[in-house]
Amino acid sequence: MLFRRGPKGYRPVGPIMKMTGRGLRTAGVASAKGARWLGDRGEELWDRIPRDEIADRVGGYLESAREAIDDAVSHEVSDLRKAIRRRRRKLGL
């Protein structure tokens, strides 16, 4: 969702990326040596991220959201059916 374009035509992650670039320039990472250090360090940090745990949690959130949506839709459909029956009875159909 961060990389999609919003209604105003820009990506929500754009300002974050802009500020990150400013921070890197301020820290002096614009040089090749600094970029290499950042790349090495980023790889170490990337390896420390518990991607499997994150995937499991997000999967659980999605499953519970699906169940809630299915439940809400089934209740709405049953309510609409009841309303249609009441209306048909009132109209004498």
PDB file with one MODEL, atoms N, CA, C and O in Angstrom:
MODEL        1
ATOM      1  N   MET A   1       0.810  -1.191   0.000  1.00  0.00           N
ATOM      2  CA  MET A   1       0.000   0.000   0.000  1.00  0.00           C
ATOM      3  C   MET A   1       0.859   1.262   0.000  1.00  0.00           C
ATOM      4  O   MET A   1       0.411   2.321  -0.440  1.00  0.00           O
ATOM      5  N   LEU A   2       2.081   1.150   0.489  1.00  0.00           N
ATOM      6  CA  LEU A   2       2.931   2.332   0.519  1.00  0.00           C
ATOM      7  C   LEU A   2       3.389   2.737  -0.877  1.00  0.00           C
ATOM      8  O   LEU A   2       3.696   3.904  -1.120  1.00  0.00           O
ATOM      9  N   PHE A   3       3.434   1.754  -1.808  1.00  0.00           N
ATOM     10  CA  PHE A   3       3.969   2.052  -3.131  1.00  0.00           C
ATOM     11  C   PHE A   3       2.900   2.379  -4.160  1.00  0.00           C
ATOM     12  O   PHE A   3       3.222   2.751  -5.288  1.00  0.00           O
ATOM     13  N   ARG A   4       1.638   2.246  -3.789  1.00  0.00           N
ATOM     14  CA  ARG A   4       0.566   2.597  -4.715  1.00  0.00           C
ATOM     15  C   ARG A   4       0.461   4.107  -4.817  1.00  0.00           C
ATOM     16  O   ARG A   4       0.949   4.836  -3.953  1.00  0.00           O
ATOM     17  N   ARG A   5      -0.169   4.561  -5.863  1.00  0.00           N
ATOM     18  CA  ARG A   5      -0.380   6.005  -6.019  1.00  0.00           C
ATOM     19  C   ARG A   5      -1.678   6.382  -5.328  1.00  0.00           C
ATOM     20  O   ARG A   5      -2.697   5.707  -5.481  1.00  0.00           O
ATOM     21  N   GLY A   6      -1.631   7.456  -4.573  1.00  0.00           N
ATOM     22  CA  GLY A   6      -2.811   7.935  -3.868  1.00  0.00           C
ATOM     23  C   GLY A   6      -3.677   8.790  -4.770  1.00  0.00           C
ATOM     24  O   GLY A   6      -3.369   8.947  -5.951  1.00  0.00           O
ATOM     25  N   PRO A   7      -4.759   9.346  -4.237  1.00  0.00           N
ATOM     26  CA  PRO A   7      -5.666  10.159  -5.049  1.00  0.00           C
ATOM     27  C   PRO A   7      -5.016  11.423  -5.588  1.00  0.00           C
ATOM     28  O   PRO A   7      -5.454  11.948  -6.611  1.00  0.00           O
ATOM     29  N   LYS A   8      -3.989  11.918  -4.929  1.00  0.00           N
ATOM     30  CA  LYS A   8      -3.315  13.130  -5.405  1.00  0.00           C
ATOM     31  C   LYS A   8      -2.209  12.813  -6.399  1.00  0.00           C
ATOM     32  O   LYS A   8      -1.568  13.727  -6.919  1.00  0.00           O
ATOM     33  N   GLY A   9      -1.974  11.520  -6.675  1.00  0.00           N
ATOM     34  CA  GLY A   9      -1.013  11.143  -7.697  1.00  0.00           C
ATOM     35  C   GLY A   9       0.388  10.846  -7.194  1.00  0.00           C
ATOM     36  O   GLY A   9       1.265  10.524  -7.996  1.00  0.00           O
ATOM     37  N   TYR A  10       0.628  10.942  -5.898  1.00  0.00           N
ATOM     38  CA  TYR A  10       1.965  10.612  -5.399  1.00  0.00           C
ATOM     39  C   TYR A  10       1.887   9.384  -4.498  1.00  0.00           C
ATOM     40  O   TYR A  10       0.813   9.003  -4.031  1.00  0.00           O
ATOM     41  N   ARG A  11       3.041   8.777  -4.266  1.00  0.00           N
ATOM     42  CA  ARG A  11       3.101   7.577  -3.444  1.00  0.00           C
ATOM     43  C   ARG A  11       3.302   7.975  -1.982  1.00  0.00           C
ATOM     44  O   ARG A  11       4.096   8.873  -1.701  1.00  0.00           O
ATOM     45  N   PRO A  12       2.606   7.335  -1.048  1.00  0.00           N
ATOM     46  CA  PRO A  12       2.768   7.665   0.368  1.00  0.00           C
ATOM     47  C   PRO A  12       4.182   7.459   0.888  1.00  0.00           C
ATOM     48  O   PRO A  12       4.571   8.094   1.868  1.00  0.00           O
ATOM     49  N   VAL A  13       4.957   6.588   0.256  1.00  0.00           N
ATOM     50  CA  VAL A  13       6.312   6.329   0.717  1.00  0.00           C
ATOM     51  C   VAL A  13       7.296   7.384   0.191  1.00  0.00           C
ATOM     52  O   VAL A  13       8.446   7.425   0.629  1.00  0.00           O
ATOM     53  N   GLY A  14       6.860   8.227  -0.733  1.00  0.00           N
ATOM     54  CA  GLY A  14       7.735   9.239  -1.337  1.00  0.00           C
ATOM     55  C   GLY A  14       8.407  10.163  -0.331  1.00  0.00           C
ATOM     56  O   GLY A  14       9.628  10.311  -0.370  1.00  0.00           O
ATOM     57  N   PRO A  15       7.649  10.791   0.571  1.00  0.00           N
ATOM     58  CA  PRO A  15       8.296  11.672   1.546  1.00  0.00           C
ATOM     59  C   PRO A  15       9.293  10.947   2.448  1.00  0.00           C
ATOM     60  O   PRO A  15      10.305  11.523   2.848  1.00  0.00           O
ATOM     61  N   ILE A  16       9.010   9.699   2.764  1.00  0.00           N
ATOM     62  CA  ILE A  16       9.938   8.919   3.592  1.00  0.00           C
ATOM     63  C   ILE A  16      11.246   8.715   2.845  1.00  0.00           C
ATOM     64  O   ILE A  16      12.324   8.879   3.417  1.00  0.00           O
ATOM     65  N   MET A  17      11.154   8.359   1.572  1.00  0.00           N
ATOM     66  CA  MET A  17      12.360   8.133   0.777  1.00  0.00           C
ATOM     67  C   MET A  17      13.149   9.443   0.612  1.00  0.00           C
ATOM     68  O   MET A  17      14.380   9.440   0.640  1.00  0.00           O
ATOM     69  N   LYS A  18      12.432  10.554   0.442  1.00  0.00           N
ATOM     70  CA  LYS A  18      13.106  11.838   0.282  1.00  0.00           C
ATOM     71  C   LYS A  18      13.891  12.185   1.555  1.00  0.00           C
ATOM     72  O   LYS A  18      15.045  12.606   1.483  1.00  0.00           O
ATOM     73  N   MET A  19      13.259  12.006   2.710  1.00  0.00           N
ATOM     74  CA  MET A  19      13.932  12.321   3.973  1.00  0.00           C
ATOM     75  C   MET A  19      15.081  11.358   4.251  1.00  0.00           C
ATOM     76  O   MET A  19      16.090  11.750   4.838  1.00  0.00           O
ATOM     77  N   THR A  20      14.935  10.101   3.834  1.00  0.00           N
ATOM     78  CA  THR A  20      16.027   9.145   3.998  1.00  0.00           C
ATOM     79  C   THR A  20      17.234   9.586   3.195  1.00  0.00           C
ATOM     80  O   THR A  20      18.363   9.532   3.684  1.00  0.00           O
ATOM     81  N   GLY A  21      17.004  10.023   1.967  1.00  0.00           N
ATOM     82  CA  GLY A  21      18.106  10.507   1.137  1.00  0.00           C
ATOM     83  C   GLY A  21      18.779  11.723   1.750  1.00  0.00           C
ATOM     84  O   GLY A  21      20.004  11.842   1.711  1.00  0.00           O
ATOM     85  N   ARG A  22      17.986  12.628   2.316  1.00  0.00           N
ATOM     86  CA  ARG A  22      18.553  13.797   2.977  1.00  0.00           C
ATOM     87  C   ARG A  22      19.395  13.391   4.173  1.00  0.00           C
ATOM     88  O   ARG A  22      20.482  13.925   4.395  1.00  0.00           O
ATOM     89  N   GLY A  23      18.877  12.437   4.943  1.00  0.00           N
ATOM     90  CA  GLY A  23      19.612  11.968   6.117  1.00  0.00           C
ATOM     91  C   GLY A  23      20.920  11.308   5.735  1.00  0.00           C
ATOM     92  O   GLY A  23      21.928  11.488   6.418  1.00  0.00           O
ATOM     93  N   LEU A  24      20.918  10.547   4.655  1.00  0.00           N
ATOM     94  CA  LEU A  24      22.148   9.897   4.206  1.00  0.00           C
ATOM     95  C   LEU A  24      23.165  10.932   3.726  1.00  0.00           C
ATOM     96  O   LEU A  24      24.357  10.822   4.010  1.00  0.00           O
ATOM     97  N   ARG A  25      22.679  11.936   2.996  1.00  0.00           N
ATOM     98  CA  ARG A  25      23.603  12.984   2.540  1.00  0.00           C
ATOM     99  C   ARG A  25      24.180  13.744   3.730  1.00  0.00           C
ATOM    100  O   ARG A  25      25.363  14.084   3.748  1.00  0.00           O
ATOM    101  N   THR A  26      23.337  14.004   4.720  1.00  0.00           N
ATOM    102  CA  THR A  26      23.794  14.724   5.907  1.00  0.00           C
ATOM    103  C   THR A  26      24.830  13.897   6.664  1.00  0.00           C
ATOM    104  O   THR A  26      25.794  14.439   7.204  1.00  0.00           O
ATOM    105  N   ALA A  27      24.625  12.589   6.697  1.00  0.00           N
ATOM    106  CA  ALA A  27      25.558  11.705   7.399  1.00  0.00           C
ATOM    107  C   ALA A  27      26.824  11.469   6.591  1.00  0.00           C
ATOM    108  O   ALA A  27      27.774  10.873   7.098  1.00  0.00           O
ATOM    109  N   GLY A  28      26.855  11.918   5.362  1.00  0.00           N
ATOM    110  CA  GLY A  28      28.057  11.767   4.545  1.00  0.00           C
ATOM    111  C   GLY A  28      28.157  10.416   3.879  1.00  0.00           C
ATOM    112  O   GLY A  28      29.260   9.954   3.589  1.00  0.00           O
ATOM    113  N   VAL A  29      27.056   9.784   3.632  1.00  0.00           N
ATOM    114  CA  VAL A  29      27.072   8.451   3.037  1.00  0.00           C
ATOM    115  C   VAL A  29      27.038   8.543   1.511  1.00  0.00           C
ATOM    116  O   VAL A  29      26.950   7.518   0.835  1.00  0.00           O
ATOM    117  N   ALA A  30      27.104   9.733   0.971  1.00  0.00           N
ATOM    118  CA  ALA A  30      27.040   9.894  -0.479  1.00  0.00           C
ATOM    119  C   ALA A  30      28.299   9.370  -1.162  1.00  0.00           C
ATOM    120  O   ALA A  30      28.298   9.188  -2.380  1.00  0.00           O
ATOM    121  N   SER A  31      29.356   9.128  -0.424  1.00  0.00           N
ATOM    122  CA  SER A  31      30.584   8.614  -1.033  1.00  0.00           C
ATOM    123  C   SER A  31      30.464   7.109  -1.268  1.00  0.00           C
ATOM    124  O   SER A  31      29.591   6.451  -0.700  1.00  0.00           O
ATOM    125  N   ALA A  32      31.345   6.573  -2.106  1.00  0.00           N
ATOM    126  CA  ALA A  32      31.328   5.140  -2.410  1.00  0.00           C
ATOM    127  C   ALA A  32      31.636   4.316  -1.163  1.00  0.00           C
ATOM    128  O   ALA A  32      31.037   3.264  -0.940  1.00  0.00           O
ATOM    129  N   LYS A  33      32.577   4.804  -0.351  1.00  0.00           N
ATOM    130  CA  LYS A  33      32.929   4.085   0.869  1.00  0.00           C
ATOM    131  C   LYS A  33      31.729   4.023   1.817  1.00  0.00           C
ATOM    132  O   LYS A  33      31.441   2.976   2.397  1.00  0.00           O
ATOM    133  N   GLY A  34      31.039   5.146   1.968  1.00  0.00           N
ATOM    134  CA  GLY A  34      29.867   5.190   2.834  1.00  0.00           C
ATOM    135  C   GLY A  34      28.746   4.326   2.304  1.00  0.00           C
ATOM    136  O   GLY A  34      28.051   3.663   3.075  1.00  0.00           O
ATOM    137  N   ALA A  35      28.562   4.325   0.993  1.00  0.00           N
ATOM    138  CA  ALA A  35      27.519   3.498   0.394  1.00  0.00           C
ATOM    139  C   ALA A  35      27.829   2.026   0.588  1.00  0.00           C
ATOM    140  O   ALA A  35      26.925   1.228   0.840  1.00  0.00           O
ATOM    141  N   ARG A  36      29.108   1.654   0.471  1.00  0.00           N
ATOM    142  CA  ARG A  36      29.510   0.261   0.684  1.00  0.00           C
ATOM    143  C   ARG A  36      29.238  -0.140   2.129  1.00  0.00           C
ATOM    144  O   ARG A  36      28.713  -1.221   2.395  1.00  0.00           O
ATOM    145  N   TRP A  37      29.602   0.747   3.068  1.00  0.00           N
ATOM    146  CA  TRP A  37      29.365   0.460   4.491  1.00  0.00           C
ATOM    147  C   TRP A  37      27.870   0.286   4.750  1.00  0.00           C
ATOM    148  O   TRP A  37      27.453  -0.627   5.462  1.00  0.00           O
ATOM    149  N   LEU A  38      27.069   1.179   4.160  1.00  0.00           N
ATOM    150  CA  LEU A  38      25.633   1.112   4.344  1.00  0.00           C
ATOM    151  C   LEU A  38      25.073  -0.178   3.745  1.00  0.00           C
ATOM    152  O   LEU A  38      24.191  -0.805   4.332  1.00  0.00           O
ATOM    153  N   GLY A  39      25.581  -0.572   2.582  1.00  0.00           N
ATOM    154  CA  GLY A  39      25.133  -1.816   1.960  1.00  0.00           C
ATOM    155  C   GLY A  39      25.445  -3.020   2.823  1.00  0.00           C
ATOM    156  O   GLY A  39      24.602  -3.900   2.997  1.00  0.00           O
ATOM    157  N   ASP A  40      26.661  -3.064   3.369  1.00  0.00           N
ATOM    158  CA  ASP A  40      27.034  -4.185   4.239  1.00  0.00           C
ATOM    159  C   ASP A  40      26.177  -4.202   5.494  1.00  0.00           C
ATOM    160  O   ASP A  40      25.685  -5.250   5.912  1.00  0.00           O
ATOM    161  N   ARG A  41      26.009  -3.057   6.075  1.00  0.00           N
ATOM    162  CA  ARG A  41      25.230  -2.954   7.308  1.00  0.00           C
ATOM    163  C   ARG A  41      23.757  -3.277   7.037  1.00  0.00           C
ATOM    164  O   ARG A  41      23.103  -3.937   7.845  1.00  0.00           O
ATOM    165  N   GLY A  42      23.252  -2.817   5.918  1.00  0.00           N
ATOM    166  CA  GLY A  42      21.871  -3.103   5.562  1.00  0.00           C
ATOM    167  C   GLY A  42      21.639  -4.590   5.380  1.00  0.00           C
ATOM    168  O   GLY A  42      20.584  -5.104   5.751  1.00  0.00           O
ATOM    169  N   GLU A  43      22.615  -5.287   4.811  1.00  0.00           N
ATOM    170  CA  GLU A  43      22.496  -6.728   4.646  1.00  0.00           C
ATOM    171  C   GLU A  43      22.433  -7.434   5.995  1.00  0.00           C
ATOM    172  O   GLU A  43      21.654  -8.370   6.174  1.00  0.00           O
ATOM    173  N   GLU A  44      23.249  -6.989   6.939  1.00  0.00           N
ATOM    174  CA  GLU A  44      23.212  -7.571   8.282  1.00  0.00           C
ATOM    175  C   GLU A  44      21.853  -7.328   8.936  1.00  0.00           C
ATOM    176  O   GLU A  44      21.265  -8.230   9.532  1.00  0.00           O
ATOM    177  N   LEU A  45      21.374  -6.109   8.813  1.00  0.00           N
ATOM    178  CA  LEU A  45      20.077  -5.785   9.411  1.00  0.00           C
ATOM    179  C   LEU A  45      18.956  -6.563   8.742  1.00  0.00           C
ATOM    180  O   LEU A  45      18.029  -7.021   9.411  1.00  0.00           O
ATOM    181  N   TRP A  46      19.036  -6.716   7.421  1.00  0.00           N
ATOM    182  CA  TRP A  46      18.016  -7.461   6.690  1.00  0.00           C
ATOM    183  C   TRP A  46      17.973  -8.917   7.156  1.00  0.00           C
ATOM    184  O   TRP A  46      16.900  -9.513   7.244  1.00  0.00           O
ATOM    185  N   ASP A  47      19.130  -9.481   7.451  1.00  0.00           N
ATOM    186  CA  ASP A  47      19.184 -10.861   7.925  1.00  0.00           C
ATOM    187  C   ASP A  47      18.577 -11.004   9.312  1.00  0.00           C
ATOM    188  O   ASP A  47      18.118 -12.091   9.664  1.00  0.00           O
ATOM    189  N   ARG A  48      18.560  -9.955  10.103  1.00  0.00           N
ATOM    190  CA  ARG A  48      18.031 -10.015  11.468  1.00  0.00           C
ATOM    191  C   ARG A  48      16.512  -9.858  11.525  1.00  0.00           C
ATOM    192  O   ARG A  48      15.910 -10.074  12.577  1.00  0.00           O
ATOM    193  N   ILE A  49      15.892  -9.487  10.414  1.00  0.00           N
ATOM    194  CA  ILE A  49      14.438  -9.308  10.388  1.00  0.00           C
ATOM    195  C   ILE A  49      13.770 -10.679  10.382  1.00  0.00           C
ATOM    196  O   ILE A  49      14.083 -11.512   9.532  1.00  0.00           O
ATOM    197  N   PRO A  50      12.854 -10.925  11.320  1.00  0.00           N
ATOM    198  CA  PRO A  50      12.165 -12.230  11.376  1.00  0.00           C
ATOM    199  C   PRO A  50      11.046 -12.304  10.336  1.00  0.00           C
ATOM    200  O   PRO A  50       9.870 -12.168  10.673  1.00  0.00           O
ATOM    201  N   ARG A  51      11.413 -12.516   9.087  1.00  0.00           N
ATOM    202  CA  ARG A  51      10.444 -12.493   7.997  1.00  0.00           C
ATOM    203  C   ARG A  51       9.379 -13.582   8.128  1.00  0.00           C
ATOM    204  O   ARG A  51       8.212 -13.345   7.816  1.00  0.00           O
ATOM    205  N   ASP A  52       9.771 -14.776   8.587  1.00  0.00           N
ATOM    206  CA  ASP A  52       8.788 -15.859   8.732  1.00  0.00           C
ATOM    207  C   ASP A  52       7.738 -15.509   9.786  1.00  0.00           C
ATOM    208  O   ASP A  52       6.547 -15.753   9.596  1.00  0.00           O
ATOM    209  N   GLU A  53       8.194 -14.939  10.890  1.00  0.00           N
ATOM    210  CA  GLU A  53       7.259 -14.550  11.948  1.00  0.00           C
ATOM    211  C   GLU A  53       6.309 -13.458  11.457  1.00  0.00           C
ATOM    212  O   GLU A  53       5.112 -13.490  11.741  1.00  0.00           O
ATOM    213  N   ILE A  54       6.853 -12.502  10.724  1.00  0.00           N
ATOM    214  CA  ILE A  54       6.028 -11.422  10.176  1.00  0.00           C
ATOM    215  C   ILE A  54       4.996 -11.994   9.203  1.00  0.00           C
ATOM    216  O   ILE A  54       3.829 -11.603   9.228  1.00  0.00           O
ATOM    217  N   ALA A  55       5.430 -12.916   8.352  1.00  0.00           N
ATOM    218  CA  ALA A  55       4.510 -13.522   7.388  1.00  0.00           C
ATOM    219  C   ALA A  55       3.402 -14.283   8.113  1.00  0.00           C
ATOM    220  O   ALA A  55       2.240 -14.213   7.713  1.00  0.00           O
ATOM    221  N   ASP A  56       3.752 -15.009   9.176  1.00  0.00           N
ATOM    222  CA  ASP A  56       2.735 -15.742   9.938  1.00  0.00           C
ATOM    223  C   ASP A  56       1.730 -14.794  10.579  1.00  0.00           C
ATOM    224  O   ASP A  56       0.524 -15.035  10.532  1.00  0.00           O
ATOM    225  N   ARG A  57       2.229 -13.717  11.178  1.00  0.00           N
ATOM    226  CA  ARG A  57       1.324 -12.758  11.828  1.00  0.00           C
ATOM    227  C   ARG A  57       0.406 -12.088  10.825  1.00  0.00           C
ATOM    228  O   ARG A  57      -0.800 -11.983  11.050  1.00  0.00           O
ATOM    229  N   VAL A  58       0.977 -11.635   9.716  1.00  0.00           N
ATOM    230  CA  VAL A  58       0.163 -10.966   8.695  1.00  0.00           C
ATOM    231  C   VAL A  58      -0.863 -11.947   8.133  1.00  0.00           C
ATOM    232  O   VAL A  58      -2.010 -11.580   7.877  1.00  0.00           O
ATOM    233  N   GLY A  59      -0.438 -13.204   7.944  1.00  0.00           N
ATOM    234  CA  GLY A  59      -1.375 -14.220   7.472  1.00  0.00           C
ATOM    235  C   GLY A  59      -2.526 -14.409   8.450  1.00  0.00           C
ATOM    236  O   GLY A  59      -3.677 -14.554   8.039  1.00  0.00           O
ATOM    237  N   GLY A  60      -2.215 -14.409   9.742  1.00  0.00           N
ATOM    238  CA  GLY A  60      -3.266 -14.520  10.757  1.00  0.00           C
ATOM    239  C   GLY A  60      -4.207 -13.336  10.730  1.00  0.00           C
ATOM    240  O   GLY A  60      -5.423 -13.495  10.841  1.00  0.00           O
ATOM    241  N   TYR A  61      -3.637 -12.134  10.580  1.00  0.00           N
ATOM    242  CA  TYR A  61      -4.473 -10.929  10.503  1.00  0.00           C
ATOM    243  C   TYR A  61      -5.395 -10.992   9.288  1.00  0.00           C
ATOM    244  O   TYR A  61      -6.575 -10.652   9.376  1.00  0.00           O
ATOM    245  N   LEU A  62      -4.848 -11.429   8.156  1.00  0.00           N
ATOM    246  CA  LEU A  62      -5.652 -11.506   6.944  1.00  0.00           C
ATOM    247  C   LEU A  62      -6.768 -12.533   7.088  1.00  0.00           C
ATOM    248  O   LEU A  62      -7.896 -12.300   6.652  1.00  0.00           O
ATOM    249  N   GLU A  63      -6.448 -13.669   7.701  1.00  0.00           N
ATOM    250  CA  GLU A  63      -7.464 -14.704   7.893  1.00  0.00           C
ATOM    251  C   GLU A  63      -8.589 -14.207   8.792  1.00  0.00           C
ATOM    252  O   GLU A  63      -9.764 -14.423   8.494  1.00  0.00           O
ATOM    253  N   SER A  64      -8.238 -13.540   9.895  1.00  0.00           N
ATOM    254  CA  SER A  64      -9.281 -13.029  10.786  1.00  0.00           C
ATOM    255  C   SER A  64     -10.089 -11.920  10.104  1.00  0.00           C
ATOM    256  O   SER A  64     -11.293 -11.802  10.330  1.00  0.00           O
ATOM    257  N   ALA A  65      -9.434 -11.115   9.277  1.00  0.00           N
ATOM    258  CA  ALA A  65     -10.159 -10.072   8.538  1.00  0.00           C
ATOM    259  C   ALA A  65     -11.129 -10.703   7.542  1.00  0.00           C
ATOM    260  O   ALA A  65     -12.265 -10.251   7.401  1.00  0.00           O
ATOM    261  N   ARG A  66     -10.671 -11.758   6.849  1.00  0.00           N
ATOM    262  CA  ARG A  66     -11.561 -12.462   5.916  1.00  0.00           C
ATOM    263  C   ARG A  66     -12.778 -13.026   6.632  1.00  0.00           C
ATOM    264  O   ARG A  66     -13.904 -12.907   6.149  1.00  0.00           O
ATOM    265  N   GLU A  67     -12.545 -13.641   7.789  1.00  0.00           N
ATOM    266  CA  GLU A  67     -13.647 -14.218   8.549  1.00  0.00           C
ATOM    267  C   GLU A  67     -14.634 -13.134   8.994  1.00  0.00           C
ATOM    268  O   GLU A  67     -15.847 -13.330   8.923  1.00  0.00           O
ATOM    269  N   ALA A  68     -14.114 -11.998   9.450  1.00  0.00           N
ATOM    270  CA  ALA A  68     -14.986 -10.898   9.880  1.00  0.00           C
ATOM    271  C   ALA A  68     -15.793 -10.352   8.715  1.00  0.00           C
ATOM    272  O   ALA A  68     -16.980 -10.056   8.858  1.00  0.00           O
ATOM    273  N   ILE A  69     -15.150 -10.218   7.564  1.00  0.00           N
ATOM    274  CA  ILE A  69     -15.851  -9.711   6.379  1.00  0.00           C
ATOM    275  C   ILE A  69     -16.915 -10.706   5.938  1.00  0.00           C
ATOM    276  O   ILE A  69     -18.042 -10.316   5.633  1.00  0.00           O
ATOM    277  N   ASP A  70     -16.564 -11.997   5.902  1.00  0.00           N
ATOM    278  CA  ASP A  70     -17.544 -13.017   5.524  1.00  0.00           C
ATOM    279  C   ASP A  70     -18.736 -13.010   6.471  1.00  0.00           C
ATOM    280  O   ASP A  70     -19.881 -13.123   6.034  1.00  0.00           O
ATOM    281  N   ASP A  71     -18.470 -12.879   7.757  1.00  0.00           N
ATOM    282  CA  ASP A  71     -19.538 -12.853   8.753  1.00  0.00           C
ATOM    283  C   ASP A  71     -20.446 -11.641   8.546  1.00  0.00           C
ATOM    284  O   ASP A  71     -21.671 -11.761   8.579  1.00  0.00           O
ATOM    285  N   ALA A  72     -19.838 -10.479   8.333  1.00  0.00           N
ATOM    286  CA  ALA A  72     -20.619  -9.255   8.135  1.00  0.00           C
ATOM    287  C   ALA A  72     -21.462  -9.347   6.866  1.00  0.00           C
ATOM    288  O   ALA A  72     -22.625  -8.946   6.856  1.00  0.00           O
ATOM    289  N   VAL A  73     -20.873  -9.874   5.802  1.00  0.00           N
ATOM    290  CA  VAL A  73     -21.604  -9.986   4.532  1.00  0.00           C
ATOM    291  C   VAL A  73     -22.762 -10.963   4.666  1.00  0.00           C
ATOM    292  O   VAL A  73     -23.856 -10.701   4.167  1.00  0.00           O
ATOM    293  N   SER A  74     -22.530 -12.095   5.340  1.00  0.00           N
ATOM    294  CA  SER A  74     -23.622 -13.069   5.487  1.00  0.00           C
ATOM    295  C   SER A  74     -24.771 -12.484   6.308  1.00  0.00           C
ATOM    296  O   SER A  74     -25.937 -12.737   6.005  1.00  0.00           O
ATOM    297  N   HIS A  75     -24.453 -11.704   7.346  1.00  0.00           N
ATOM    298  CA  HIS A  75     -25.511 -11.050   8.123  1.00  0.00           C
ATOM    299  C   HIS A  75     -26.266 -10.029   7.278  1.00  0.00           C
ATOM    300  O   HIS A  75     -27.491  -9.941   7.359  1.00  0.00           O
ATOM    301  N   GLU A  76     -25.550  -9.265   6.477  1.00  0.00           N
ATOM    302  CA  GLU A  76     -26.199  -8.273   5.616  1.00  0.00           C
ATOM    303  C   GLU A  76     -27.110  -8.941   4.595  1.00  0.00           C
ATOM    304  O   GLU A  76     -28.218  -8.470   4.338  1.00  0.00           O
ATOM    305  N   VAL A  77     -26.637 -10.041   4.015  1.00  0.00           N
ATOM    306  CA  VAL A  77     -27.444 -10.749   3.016  1.00  0.00           C
ATOM    307  C   VAL A  77     -28.714 -11.287   3.658  1.00  0.00           C
ATOM    308  O   VAL A  77     -29.797 -11.176   3.083  1.00  0.00           O
ATOM    309  N   SER A  78     -28.587 -11.873   4.853  1.00  0.00           N
ATOM    310  CA  SER A  78     -29.788 -12.398   5.512  1.00  0.00           C
ATOM    311  C   SER A  78     -30.747 -11.268   5.874  1.00  0.00           C
ATOM    312  O   SER A  78     -31.961 -11.424   5.742  1.00  0.00           O
ATOM    313  N   ASP A  79     -30.220 -10.135   6.328  1.00  0.00           N
ATOM    314  CA  ASP A  79     -31.080  -8.985   6.633  1.00  0.00           C
ATOM    315  C   ASP A  79     -31.785  -8.478   5.373  1.00  0.00           C
ATOM    316  O   ASP A  79     -32.963  -8.121   5.425  1.00  0.00           O
ATOM    317  N   LEU A  80     -31.085  -8.443   4.257  1.00  0.00           N
ATOM    318  CA  LEU A  80     -31.697  -7.992   3.008  1.00  0.00           C
ATOM    319  C   LEU A  80     -32.782  -8.957   2.556  1.00  0.00           C
ATOM    320  O   LEU A  80     -33.832  -8.530   2.076  1.00  0.00           O
ATOM    321  N   ARG A  81     -32.541 -10.247   2.703  1.00  0.00           N
ATOM    322  CA  ARG A  81     -33.564 -11.228   2.331  1.00  0.00           C
ATOM    323  C   ARG A  81     -34.827 -11.049   3.176  1.00  0.00           C
ATOM    324  O   ARG A  81     -35.944 -11.101   2.662  1.00  0.00           O
ATOM    325  N   LYS A  82     -34.631 -10.837   4.479  1.00  0.00           N
ATOM    326  CA  LYS A  82     -35.785 -10.609   5.356  1.00  0.00           C
ATOM    327  C   LYS A  82     -36.542  -9.355   4.939  1.00  0.00           C
ATOM    328  O   LYS A  82     -37.773  -9.344   4.921  1.00  0.00           O
ATOM    329  N   ALA A  83     -35.799  -8.293   4.602  1.00  0.00           N
ATOM    330  CA  ALA A  83     -36.435  -7.039   4.188  1.00  0.00           C
ATOM    331  C   ALA A  83     -37.210  -7.236   2.893  1.00  0.00           C
ATOM    332  O   ALA A  83     -38.298  -6.682   2.729  1.00  0.00           O
ATOM    333  N   ILE A  84     -36.662  -8.016   1.979  1.00  0.00           N
ATOM    334  CA  ILE A  84     -37.360  -8.281   0.711  1.00  0.00           C
ATOM    335  C   ILE A  84     -38.647  -9.055   0.979  1.00  0.00           C
ATOM    336  O   ILE A  84     -39.689  -8.746   0.401  1.00  0.00           O
ATOM    337  N   ARG A  85     -38.579 -10.065   1.857  1.00  0.00           N
ATOM    338  CA  ARG A  85     -39.775 -10.841   2.197  1.00  0.00           C
ATOM    339  C   ARG A  85     -40.849  -9.938   2.819  1.00  0.00           C
ATOM    340  O   ARG A  85     -42.025 -10.025   2.467  1.00  0.00           O
ATOM    341  N   ARG A  86     -40.427  -9.072   3.745  1.00  0.00           N
ATOM    342  CA  ARG A  86     -41.391  -8.165   4.378  1.00  0.00           C
ATOM    343  C   ARG A  86     -42.034  -7.254   3.337  1.00  0.00           C
ATOM    344  O   ARG A  86     -43.246  -7.040   3.357  1.00  0.00           O
ATOM    345  N   ARG A  87     -41.227  -6.723   2.436  1.00  0.00           N
ATOM    346  CA  ARG A  87     -41.739  -5.809   1.414  1.00  0.00           C
ATOM    347  C   ARG A  87     -42.707  -6.524   0.473  1.00  0.00           C
ATOM    348  O   ARG A  87     -43.738  -5.970   0.092  1.00  0.00           O
ATOM    349  N   ARG A  88     -42.367  -7.760   0.102  1.00  0.00           N
ATOM    350  CA  ARG A  88     -43.242  -8.524  -0.811  1.00  0.00           C
ATOM    351  C   ARG A  88     -44.585  -8.831  -0.123  1.00  0.00           C
ATOM    352  O   ARG A  88     -45.647  -8.764  -0.742  1.00  0.00           O
ATOM    353  N   ARG A  89     -44.504  -9.171   1.185  1.00  0.00           N
ATOM    354  CA  ARG A  89     -45.746  -9.436   1.914  1.00  0.00           C
ATOM    355  C   ARG A  89     -46.591  -8.176   1.979  1.00  0.00           C
ATOM    356  O   ARG A  89     -47.811  -8.229   1.825  1.00  0.00           O
ATOM    357  N   LYS A  90     -45.939  -7.046   2.206  1.00  0.00           N
ATOM    358  CA  LYS A  90     -46.662  -5.772   2.316  1.00  0.00           C
ATOM    359  C   LYS A  90     -47.307  -5.402   0.976  1.00  0.00           C
ATOM    360  O   LYS A  90     -48.399  -4.836   0.937  1.00  0.00           O
ATOM    361  N   LEU A  91     -46.613  -5.730  -0.118  1.00  0.00           N
ATOM    362  CA  LEU A  91     -47.157  -5.419  -1.455  1.00  0.00           C
ATOM    363  C   LEU A  91     -48.151  -6.475  -1.909  1.00  0.00           C
ATOM    364  O   LEU A  91     -48.861  -6.264  -2.892  1.00  0.00           O
ATOM    365  N   GLY A  92     -48.219  -7.605  -1.218  1.00  0.00           N
ATOM    366  CA  GLY A  92     -49.173  -8.653  -1.584  1.00  0.00           C
ATOM    367  C   GLY A  92     -48.678  -9.541  -2.700  1.00  0.00           C
ATOM    368  O   GLY A  92     -49.479 -10.104  -3.446  1.00  0.00           O
ATOM    369  N   LEU A  93     -47.388  -9.675  -2.826  1.00  0.00           N
ATOM    370  CA  LEU A  93     -46.841 -10.528  -3.886  1.00  0.00           C
ATOM    371  C   LEU A  93     -46.535 -11.913  -3.409  1.00  0.00           C
ATOM    372  O   LEU A  93     -46.070 -12.745  -4.187  1.00  0.00           O
TER     373      LEU A  93
ENDMDL
END
